[in-house]
Amino acid sequence: MAERPRIGIIGAGAMGTLFGFHLAASCDVTIRDDNPEVADGVERDGLRVNDEPSRPVKVARHARDLYGSTMLFLFVKAVDTLQALRAFAGELDPAAPVISLQNGLGNEEAIKTALGGAVAVILGITTESSHTIAAGHVRSSKRGNTVIGSTTASKATSRMVTDLLNASGLQASIVYDIRPHLWGKLVANAAVNALSALLDCNAGEISRDPNAARLAEALADETAAVAAALKINLPFATPWQYVTEVIALGADAKSSMALDLATGHPTEVDHINGAVVAFGRRTATPTPYNDAMVRLIRAREAVLARSRLRLHT
């Protein structure tokens, strides 16, 4: 019998749990999360999606528990990538790819900063949607699609990753150029994430409320204009129509940025709306709506931080 692939997953949040559950059907999955309560819950109860029976996985208490991984999936926030990977520098099998399905731009650069420029990196986007019920237990209402593209990994390695994902019951495919898909996802994230956080609402409320919808559409159009200035052909014709389709997949869930504000964790706004602003400056493309989102989120973070400080003094 062929040896089962050893899959390492960093981050046991909603997406790490969803992918880990599926991969555990045919792979030996080891998952690491810095939250001891989450790690304890996964170690005790395994991973579970909806009402399916839970699947046992190993829990990595130290980075070294993942050094022997066949491949390493990153499901941490973009702001945590460097910290999450520093302990792996020089320790991973050079043939083991690092797969990032994270939000925003700049993840490849952060991975290479942590692990060196020779690391095999695979970037991707997914329309899979899930939200956490309890540690290691998520609710997922609709089946999505995952698209990956190699940056420094071989085609054979990329094919191995997609084959594993498809065999696990997920839907995955390879594209030659991942940039249009990364920017397509950025269009949706820039339109929805910060708004959901500031309004403290589920994604579906944005498309139902005319004022929120108009602002989200402006954010999407602005992001698409920056992509056009970079000569990136987005995988859709109408940005707002695409955003509404993405919203429909996760209509009952708040954005991860809303959870970040609630818990005091640094948000990914600089990697999402902030990235749009940065590339807008580089291409002389106006981005006033995205700039406003960055400033509002930063202000909200500061206000909440001062409030928490007063509570503890």
C-alpha positions in Angstrom: 0.0 0.0 0.0 1.3 3.4 -1.0 2.3 5.7 1.9 -0.4 8.3 2.7 0.7 11.9 2.0 1.6 13.8 5.2 -0.3 17.1 5.0 0.7 20.0 7.3 -1.9 22.7 8.0 -1.1 25.9 9.8 -4.2 27.6 11.1 -7.3 25.7 12.5 -9.8 28.4 11.7 -12.8 27.9 9.4 -10.9 27.3 6.2 -8.1 25.2 7.9 -10.8 23.0 9.4 -12.7 22.7 6.2 -9.7 21.7 4.1 -8.2 19.6 6.9 -11.5 17.6 7.3 -11.6 16.7 3.6 -7.9 15.9 3.2 -8.0 13.7 6.3 -10.1 11.2 4.4 -7.1 10.0 2.4 -4.1 11.8 4.0 -2.3 11.9 7.3 -3.2 15.5 8.4 -1.3 17.3 11.2 -2.7 20.8 12.1 -1.2 23.5 14.1 -2.9 26.5 15.8 -1.5 28.9 18.3 -4.7 29.1 20.3 -4.4 26.3 23.0 -8.2 26.0 23.4 -8.6 25.4 19.6 -5.7 22.9 19.6 -7.1 21.1 22.6 -10.6 20.9 21.0 -9.2 19.5 17.7 -7.0 17.0 19.5 -10.0 15.8 21.5 -12.8 15.9 18.9 -11.1 15.9 15.5 -12.3 17.9 12.6 -16.0 18.0 11.6 -18.0 19.7 8.8 -21.7 20.1 9.2 -23.2 16.9 10.7 -20.7 14.6 9.2 -18.8 12.3 11.6 -15.6 13.9 12.8 -12.3 12.8 11.4 -9.3 12.5 13.7 -6.1 14.4 12.9 -2.8 15.0 14.7 -2.2 18.3 16.5 1.2 19.9 16.2 2.2 21.5 19.5 5.5 22.6 18.0 6.6 23.7 14.6 9.0 20.7 14.4 5.9 18.4 14.4 5.3 19.6 10.8 8.9 19.5 9.5 8.2 16.1 7.7 5.2 17.3 5.8 4.7 16.3 2.2 3.1 19.7 1.6 2.2 22.6 3.9 -1.1 24.6 3.7 -1.2 28.1 5.1 -4.6 29.2 6.6 -3.4 32.0 8.9 -4.1 35.6 8.3 -1.8 37.4 6.0 -0.5 39.6 8.9 0.6 36.4 10.7 2.5 34.7 7.8 6.0 35.7 8.7 5.6 34.7 12.4 3.9 31.4 11.5 6.7 30.3 9.1 10.0 31.6 10.7 10.5 28.4 12.6 10.4 26.4 9.4 13.4 28.1 7.7 15.8 25.4 6.6 13.7 22.6 8.1 11.2 21.7 5.4 11.9 19.1 2.7 13.0 21.3 -0.3 10.5 19.3 -2.5 7.6 20.1 -0.1 5.4 22.9 -1.6 3.9 25.7 0.6 0.3 26.4 -0.5 -1.3 29.7 0.3 -5.0 30.3 -0.1 -4.8 33.4 2.0 -6.6 36.7 1.4 -4.9 39.7 0.0 -1.7 40.4 -1.8 1.9 40.0 -0.6 1.7 36.4 0.7 4.2 35.0 -1.7 6.7 37.7 -0.7 6.1 36.9 3.0 6.6 33.2 2.5 9.9 33.7 0.7 11.1 36.2 3.3 10.5 33.6 6.0 11.7 30.5 4.1 14.1 31.7 1.4 13.6 32.4 -2.3 14.1 28.7 -3.3 10.9 27.5 -1.6 8.3 25.9 -3.8 5.3 28.2 -3.5 1.8 27.6 -4.8 -0.8 30.4 -4.6 -4.5 30.0 -5.0 -8.0 31.2 -4.3 -11.0 29.4 -3.2 -14.7 30.1 -3.2 -15.3 27.5 -0.4 -17.1 29.1 2.4 -17.4 28.0 6.0 -17.9 29.5 9.5 -16.8 28.1 12.8 -19.3 26.4 15.2 -16.8 25.3 17.7 -13.1 24.4 17.7 -12.6 22.0 14.8 -16.2 22.2 13.7 -17.5 24.3 10.9 -20.7 24.9 9.0 -20.4 24.9 5.1 -23.6 25.4 3.1 -22.3 25.4 -0.6 -19.6 23.7 -2.5 -17.0 26.0 -4.0 -14.1 25.8 -6.3 -10.3 26.2 -5.7 -8.0 27.5 -8.3 -4.2 27.2 -7.9 -1.2 28.4 -9.9 2.4 27.7 -9.4 4.9 30.4 -8.9 8.1 28.4 -8.1 6.7 24.9 -7.9 6.9 22.5 -10.8 3.8 21.6 -12.9 4.0 18.0 -11.5 3.9 19.4 -7.9 0.9 21.6 -8.7 -0.8 18.6 -10.3 -0.1 16.5 -7.2 -1.8 19.2 -5.0 -4.9 19.5 -7.2 -5.2 15.7 -7.5 -5.2 15.4 -3.7 -7.8 18.1 -3.3 -10.1 16.6 -5.9 -9.6 13.1 -4.4 -10.7 14.6 -1.0 -14.0 15.7 -2.3 -13.1 19.3 -3.0 -13.1 20.8 -6.5 -9.7 22.1 -7.7 -8.0 23.1 -10.9 -4.7 24.6 -12.2 -4.3 27.8 -14.2 -1.2 29.0 -16.0 -1.4 32.5 -14.6 -2.8 32.9 -11.1 -2.6 36.7 -11.0 -6.1 37.3 -12.6 -7.7 35.0 -10.0 -5.8 36.6 -7.1 -7.0 40.0 -8.2 -10.5 38.7 -8.9 -10.6 37.5 -5.2 -9.2 40.9 -4.2 -12.1 42.6 -5.9 -14.5 40.7 -3.8 -12.5 41.0 -0.5 -12.0 44.8 -1.0 -15.7 45.3 -1.6 -17.0 43.1 1.3 -14.5 42.5 4.1 -14.0 46.0 5.6 -17.7 46.9 5.1 -18.9 43.8 6.9 -16.5 44.6 9.7 -17.5 48.2 10.0 -21.2 47.5 9.8 -20.8 44.4 12.0 -23.1 42.5 9.6 -23.2 39.3 7.6 -22.1 39.6 4.0 -25.6 39.1 2.7 -26.7 42.4 4.3 -24.4 44.3 2.1 -26.1 43.4 -1.1 -29.6 43.9 0.5 -28.9 47.4 1.8 -28.9 50.0 -1.0 -26.3 52.3 0.7 -23.9 49.5 1.6 -24.4 47.9 -1.9 -23.6 51.2 -3.6 -20.4 51.6 -1.6 -19.4 48.0 -2.2 -19.9 48.4 -5.9 -17.7 51.5 -5.9 -15.0 49.6 -4.1 -15.2 46.7 -6.5 -15.1 49.0 -9.6 -12.1 50.9 -8.2 -10.2 47.6 -7.5 -10.9 46.4 -11.0 -9.7 49.7 -12.4 -6.3 49.2 -10.7 -6.1 45.6 -12.1 -6.8 47.0 -15.6 -4.0 49.6 -15.1 -1.7 46.7 -14.3 -2.8 44.9 -17.5 -4.4 42.1 -15.5 -7.4 40.5 -17.2 -9.9 39.7 -14.5 -11.8 36.4 -14.8 -15.2 38.1 -15.0 -16.7 41.0 -17.1 -18.7 42.8 -14.4 -17.1 43.3 -11.0 -20.3 43.9 -9.0 -22.0 40.9 -10.5 -19.0 38.8 -9.4 -19.1 40.3 -5.9 -22.8 39.5 -5.5 -22.1 35.9 -6.6 -19.3 35.6 -3.9 -21.6 37.2 -1.3 -24.3 34.6 -2.1 -21.8 31.8 -1.2 -21.2 33.2 2.3 -24.3 35.3 2.8 -24.8 34.2 6.4 -21.3 34.8 7.6 -19.4 37.9 8.7 -16.0 38.6 7.2 -12.9 37.5 9.0 -12.1 41.2 9.4 -15.2 41.6 11.6 -13.9 38.8 13.9 -10.5 40.5 14.0 -12.0 43.7 15.2 -14.0 41.9 17.8 -11.0 40.0 19.2 -8.4 42.7 18.9 -6.4 40.8 16.3 -4.7 43.0 13.6 -6.8 43.1 10.5 -5.8 42.3 7.0 -6.9 45.7 5.7 -3.3 46.6 4.5 -3.2 43.4 2.4 -6.6 44.0 0.9 -7.8 47.6 0.6 -4.3 48.8 1.4 -2.9 46.8 -1.5 -5.4 48.4 -3.9 -4.3 51.8 -2.7 -0.6 51.0 -3.0 -0.9 49.7 -6.6 -3.3 52.6 -7.4 -0.5 55.0 -6.5 2.0 53.0 -8.5 -0.3 53.2 -11.6 -1.7 56.7 -11.0 -5.2 55.2 -10.6 -7.4 57.0 -8.1 -8.6 54.8 -5.1 -10.5 57.1 -2.8 -13.0 54.5 -1.6 -10.4 51.9 -0.8 -8.3 54.6 1.0 -11.3 55.5 3.0 -11.8 51.9 4.1 -8.2 51.6 5.2 -8.5 54.8 7.3 -11.8 53.8 8.8 -10.6 50.3 9.8 -7.4 51.7 11.3 -9.4 54.2 13.2 -11.8 51.5 14.4 -8.8 49.4 15.5 -7.4 52.3 17.5 -10.7 53.2 19.1 -11.3 49.6 20.2 -7.7 49.3 21.5 -8.1 52.4 23.6 -11.4 51.1 24.9 -9.8 47.7 25.9 -6.9 49.5 27.6 -9.3 51.6 29.7 -11.1 48.4 30.8 -7.8 46.9 32.0 -6.6 50.0 33.9 
